[in-house]
Amino acid sequence: MPTTTAIQHAEVIAYAAAAARGDVLPVCIRLTSARADADWSLRSRLVVEVGAACEPVALDRACSFMPDAPEPRLLRAARAMAAAEATPCASTRRAWLACAYEDLAVAARLDPMDPTARSFLSELVGADAWVAHPSHHPCAA
């Protein structure tokens, strides 16, 4: 097993444990660092694996305290997607996926150059996630 994979696995475990205790700031900082390094695979892995472990109240608080940061939105979307996958009820699943979609759309708008939110959106809505909404297009009137 390569060293970087082992380090990443240990990081994921540590960040997930902190998030389960309600502390999402460390993973938000690491996600920001991965964004700066353009390490999209690590960023996606942290979002998926740590987001599912996050305490919902901590994510809501992080989104409130950091309204211009996409990281808490990405984590909250991953949490919602994990909840949707775990529920047998179709209407509850749709509600969770709607919450995930909303957070992913905001994250994509906050950081249009980050492919993370758009890749998760594409899982929800297909290839249309990569098409900019006309109102966000620079040539739109």
One Martini backbone bead per residue (centre of mass of N, CA, C, O) as a GRO file, in nm:
protein
  141
    1MET     BB    1   0.094   0.038   0.026
    2PRO     BB    2   0.089   0.349  -0.014
    3THR     BB    3   0.157   0.615   0.181
    4THR     BB    4  -0.065   0.814   0.090
    5THR     BB    5  -0.300   0.620   0.142
    6ALA     BB    6  -0.250   0.581   0.445
    7ILE     BB    7  -0.273   0.875   0.520
    8GLN     BB    8  -0.556   0.920   0.410
    9HIS     BB    9  -0.696   0.710   0.585
   10ALA     BB   10  -0.618   0.835   0.857
   11GLU     BB   11  -0.753   1.103   0.803
   12VAL     BB   12  -1.039   1.007   0.764
   13ILE     BB   13  -1.073   0.884   1.043
   14ALA     BB   14  -1.015   1.143   1.207
   15TYR     BB   15  -1.230   1.328   1.078
   16ALA     BB   16  -1.475   1.147   1.139
   17ALA     BB   17  -1.446   1.151   1.447
   18ALA     BB   18  -1.474   1.455   1.482
   19ALA     BB   19  -1.750   1.483   1.336
   20ALA     BB   20  -1.907   1.292   1.533
   21ARG     BB   21  -1.844   1.514   1.770
   22GLY     BB   22  -1.887   1.811   1.601
   23ASP     BB   23  -1.601   1.857   1.442
   24VAL     BB   24  -1.558   2.031   1.121
   25LEU     BB   25  -1.310   2.217   1.091
   26PRO     BB   26  -1.073   2.030   1.011
   27VAL     BB   27  -1.202   1.935   0.738
   28CYS     BB   28  -1.237   2.215   0.615
   29ILE     BB   29  -0.937   2.281   0.609
   30ARG     BB   30  -0.852   2.033   0.438
   31LEU     BB   31  -1.031   2.101   0.194
   32THR     BB   32  -0.893   2.369   0.134
   33SER     BB   33  -0.615   2.247   0.083
   34ALA     BB   34  -0.700   2.059  -0.148
   35ARG     BB   35  -0.790   2.291  -0.329
   36ALA     BB   36  -0.511   2.435  -0.351
   37ASP     BB   37  -0.386   2.147  -0.469
   38ALA     BB   38  -0.586   2.000  -0.660
   39ASP     BB   39  -0.713   1.750  -0.476
   40TRP     BB   40  -0.986   1.594  -0.582
   41SER     BB   41  -0.984   1.308  -0.461
   42LEU     BB   42  -0.954   1.384  -0.166
   43ARG     BB   43  -1.193   1.572  -0.150
   44SER     BB   44  -1.408   1.361  -0.223
   45ARG     BB   45  -1.345   1.157  -0.003
   46LEU     BB   46  -1.396   1.341   0.238
   47VAL     BB   47  -1.684   1.413   0.176
   48VAL     BB   48  -1.805   1.129   0.179
   49GLU     BB   49  -1.682   1.002   0.450
   50VAL     BB   50  -1.728   1.249   0.646
   51GLY     BB   51  -2.011   1.353   0.587
   52ALA     BB   52  -2.162   1.095   0.696
   53ALA     BB   53  -2.041   1.152   1.006
   54CYS     BB   54  -2.183   1.404   1.057
   55GLU     BB   55  -2.326   1.638   1.242
   56PRO     BB   56  -2.596   1.820   1.165
   57VAL     BB   57  -2.558   2.063   1.356
   58ALA     BB   58  -2.265   2.125   1.274
   59LEU     BB   59  -2.332   2.184   0.976
   60ASP     BB   60  -2.529   2.414   1.018
   61ARG     BB   61  -2.329   2.593   1.169
   62ALA     BB   62  -2.111   2.609   0.948
   63CYS     BB   63  -2.295   2.737   0.732
   64SER     BB   64  -2.351   2.993   0.902
   65PHE     BB   65  -2.044   3.080   0.967
   66MET     BB   66  -1.977   2.986   0.639
   67PRO     BB   67  -2.138   3.116   0.373
   68ASP     BB   68  -1.867   3.127   0.160
   69ALA     BB   69  -1.828   2.817   0.203
   70PRO     BB   70  -1.832   2.501   0.047
   71GLU     BB   71  -1.755   2.275   0.252
   72PRO     BB   72  -2.010   2.247   0.435
   73ARG     BB   73  -2.198   2.186   0.196
   74LEU     BB   74  -2.063   1.928   0.101
   75LEU     BB   75  -2.100   1.771   0.365
   76ARG     BB   76  -2.411   1.800   0.384
   77ALA     BB   77  -2.467   1.657   0.118
   78ALA     BB   78  -2.337   1.386   0.193
   79ARG     BB   79  -2.523   1.332   0.429
   80ALA     BB   80  -2.786   1.331   0.262
   81MET     BB   81  -2.704   1.103   0.066
   82ALA     BB   82  -2.668   0.888   0.286
   83ALA     BB   83  -2.957   0.905   0.396
   84ALA     BB   84  -3.098   0.832   0.131
   85GLU     BB   85  -2.965   0.549   0.102
   86ALA     BB   86  -3.080   0.440   0.396
   87THR     BB   87  -3.371   0.475   0.297
   88PRO     BB   88  -3.687   0.317   0.216
   89CYS     BB   89  -3.821   0.593   0.167
   90ALA     BB   90  -3.903   0.776  -0.105
   91SER     BB   91  -3.980   1.058   0.016
   92THR     BB   92  -3.732   1.084   0.196
   93ARG     BB   93  -3.523   1.058  -0.025
   94ARG     BB   94  -3.611   1.309  -0.185
   95ALA     BB   95  -3.559   1.511   0.043
   96TRP     BB   96  -3.256   1.458   0.075
   97LEU     BB   97  -3.183   1.518  -0.226
   98ALA     BB   98  -3.278   1.812  -0.218
   99CYS     BB   99  -3.075   1.905  -0.008
  100ALA     BB  100  -2.824   1.827  -0.164
  101TYR     BB  101  -2.875   1.998  -0.413
  102GLU     BB  102  -2.873   2.272  -0.276
  103ASP     BB  103  -2.583   2.258  -0.163
  104LEU     BB  104  -2.440   2.204  -0.435
  105ALA     BB  105  -2.531   2.460  -0.580
  106VAL     BB  106  -2.396   2.654  -0.384
  107ALA     BB  107  -2.106   2.543  -0.405
  108ALA     BB  108  -2.080   2.595  -0.712
  109ARG     BB  109  -2.122   2.904  -0.686
  110LEU     BB  110  -1.887   2.967  -0.483
  111ASP     BB  111  -1.702   2.741  -0.670
  112PRO     BB  112  -1.670   2.711  -1.008
  113MET     BB  113  -1.368   2.559  -1.016
  114ASP     BB  114  -1.495   2.326  -0.858
  115PRO     BB  115  -1.574   1.984  -0.929
  116THR     BB  116  -1.715   1.854  -0.685
  117ALA     BB  117  -2.012   1.947  -0.696
  118ARG     BB  118  -2.064   1.862  -0.994
  119SER     BB  119  -2.014   1.559  -0.956
  120PHE     BB  120  -2.248   1.521  -0.753
  121LEU     BB  121  -2.470   1.636  -0.930
  122SER     BB  122  -2.441   1.423  -1.157
  123GLU     BB  123  -2.557   1.196  -0.977
  124LEU     BB  124  -2.844   1.334  -0.952
  125VAL     BB  125  -2.887   1.477  -1.274
  126GLY     BB  126  -2.648   1.451  -1.447
  127ALA     BB  127  -2.502   1.625  -1.709
  128ASP     BB  128  -2.656   1.900  -1.641
  129ALA     BB  129  -2.455   1.995  -1.415
  130TRP     BB  130  -2.247   2.120  -1.641
  131VAL     BB  131  -2.465   2.324  -1.697
  132ALA     BB  132  -2.520   2.638  -1.707
  133HIS     BB  133  -2.707   2.863  -1.592
  134PRO     BB  134  -2.821   3.135  -1.757
  135SER     BB  135  -2.795   3.338  -1.506
  136HIS     BB  136  -2.464   3.258  -1.485
  137HIS     BB  137  -2.401   3.372  -1.744
  138PRO     BB  138  -2.202   3.629  -1.872
  139CYS     BB  139  -2.421   3.682  -2.126
  140ALA     BB  140  -2.647   3.739  -1.956
  141ALA     BB  141  -2.925   3.966  -1.910
   0.00000   0.00000   0.00000
